[in-house]
Amino acid sequence: MKHMFLLCDEDAQIIARERFGRDLDEEELEFVKKGVEWGLDCWEEVLGYAMDNLEEAEWFKGSRLSK
């Protein structure tokens, strides 16, 4: 199975270094993880919205998947 997106602790640390000038500690990292989980709670809707946009793309019209 291929991943569409994968977020790692290091991704959060890179952004933390840019924003705060330091790495997050374990407690801060867990807090950020919970926020990301909450934000991705509606992933089905996000994928559906992306597919709605796909159906409107000119290059998609007439493809074997279009209606």
C-alpha positions, 0 to 999 in steps of 0.5 A: 500500500502506498501512503498519500501523506505521512507525517513524522515526529521530525516533520513537527520538529522541523516546523518547531525549529522554524517557529520557536528556534528549538525542538519540541519536548515529548509533552509538546510533541504529544499535544501537537499530535493530538491537534493533528489527529483532531484536524484529520478526524474528517479525512473522508470529507477532505478526500471527497472534496478533493475528488469533487474538484477532480471531477471539475478538472478539464483534463479529467473530463472524458477519462475512464473514471468520469461520469 
